[in-house]
Amino acid sequence: MAQEVRGVIAPGKNEPVRVETIVVPDPGPGEAVVRVQACGVCHTDLHYKQGGINDEFPFLLGHEAAGVVESVGEGVTDVAPGDFVILNWRAVCGKCRACLRGRPWYCFDTHNARQKMTLTDGTELSPALGIGAFAEKTLVAAGQCTKVDPAVSPAVAGLLGCGVMAGIGAAINTGGVGRGDSVAVIGCGGVGDAAIAGAYLAGAAKVIAVDIDDRKLETARTMGATHTVNSKDTDPVEAIRELTGGFGADVVIEAVGRPETYRQAFYARDLAGTVVLVGVPTPEMKLELPLLDVFGRGGSLKSSWYGDCLPSRDFPMLIDLHLQGRLPLDKFVTETIRLDEVEKAFERMHHGDVLRSVVVL
């Protein structure tokens, strides 16, 4: 039987979000209803609100979430009612050419729930990244639920559902950071700081944080940065080279998503080094590089979608590392808020006052 719950919707482009009554249907085949316990306020939600993703308003926002499975539909065997899970927005299909080649993190046919959640008047909602978790309960594909140790705080666990996983994965999975490597991270918001934490966790000898905000650079040090560079005052390419014996970093992670910072990343890496783009560009952005430099410097230029993560592999591992005291996920939680405070959280995010605001239900 369908349930009515509270949820946060974006009614139209750049309009303030509001709390509405949401109708959540019973799970169909391959689906699950999850009672949401916590959901982070991610920049992607702001993009949805601003119309930067698509114009399929109204959106049910929220996607960086953790909670407890309440019910499952026909054919669901991987999770059961009562399981504590982290929600992910790339439920792999297991059948596409990437999955069949043993590379499910590149799955070409990720899926969401088939049924739609609605307003009480029947208006269909577009769930952000197929999740829509700024709500007391949400309907998802069962493959979007990853079971983890329930000893972890939901406010911390949910962050792996998007930004923190993207950053950690950019370092460990995409960048392949290893023991003794030098790493530079350009852009020290939530994703960049997660990349710093990932590089530190992987055993990087030198982790250089680059940003134009001294507050963010100070936070980056708490995540594992060994050096900081304010690129408003200093040429970051020269600074990174100076800190790496004149060579450049083995891995440079660009967590801004702009052509000018990507060029900095490209030239700040060592010969045969790796550049990882995890910052999300906008459609109109163009990049121009001398092709001879691309050829002559060698190495790898990579993009990182969701940190090239495989939730079933990475979420439980990272939660275990956190519970062991080896990964400080709690440092990403700046504040906990209510559903009706999401609009204010967007404002604080815009001004760079928080790493993550987390809605706790």
Secondary structure, 3 states (H helix, E strand, C coil): CCEEEEEEEECCCCCCCEEEEEEECCCCCCEEEEEEEEEECCHHHHHHHCCCCCCCCCEECCCEEEEEEEEECCCCCCCCCCCEEEECCCECCCCCHHHHCCCHHHCCCCECCCCCCEECCCCECEEHHHCCCCECEEEEEHHHEEECCCCCCHHHHHHHHCHHHHHHHHHHHHCCCCCCCEEEEECCCHHHHHHHHHHHHCCCCEEEEEECCHHHHHHHHHHCCCEEEECCCCCHHHHHHHHCCCCCEEEEEECCCCHHHHHHHHHHEEEEEEEEECCCCCCCCCCCCCHHHHHHHCCEEEECCHHHCCHHHHHHHHHHHHHCCCCCHHHHCCEEECHHHHHHHHHHHHCCCCCCEEEEC
